[in-house]
Amino acid sequence: MRSAVEPELNLRLRRLTDDAAMLRRALVDHGFVSRLPEGTGHRRAGPARL
């Protein structure tokens, strides 16, 4: 699974909202995206466990 550096992810999120940072944080908070340990980017999270 390919990871995205933060500026690249922000460009993608700005297609959906003016507040990319808020949406990025919400995606992390809700488990859809995880932050790389180095803090340099994000990765789509695995399937949700119910």
C-alpha positions in Angstrom: 0.0 0.0 0.0 1.5 3.3 -1.1 1.8 6.1 1.5 1.2 9.8 0.7 3.3 12.7 2.0 1.2 15.3 3.7 1.3 18.0 0.9 0.1 15.4 -1.6 -2.7 14.3 0.7 -3.7 17.9 1.3 -4.0 18.5 -2.5 -6.4 15.5 -2.8 -8.4 16.6 0.2 -8.7 20.2 -1.0 -10.9 18.8 -3.9 -13.5 18.0 -1.2 -13.1 20.9 1.4 -11.4 24.2 2.1 -10.2 22.8 5.4 -7.9 19.9 4.4 -6.3 19.8 7.8 -9.6 19.3 9.6 -10.6 16.5 7.2 -7.2 14.8 7.4 -7.4 14.8 11.2 -11.0 13.4 11.1 -9.8 10.6 8.8 -7.1 9.7 11.3 -9.4 10.0 14.3 -12.0 7.7 12.7 -9.4 5.1 11.6 -9.6 5.5 7.8 -6.0 6.8 7.6 -3.0 6.3 9.8 0.0 8.5 10.2 3.4 7.1 9.4 5.6 6.7 12.5 8.2 9.2 11.1 5.4 11.8 10.8 6.2 12.3 7.2 2.9 11.1 5.6 -0.2 9.1 5.9 -1.3 5.6 4.8 -4.8 4.2 4.2 -5.7 2.1 7.2 -6.6 -1.5 6.9 -10.1 -2.8 7.0 -12.2 -1.9 10.0 -12.7 -4.5 12.6 -16.3 -4.8 13.9 
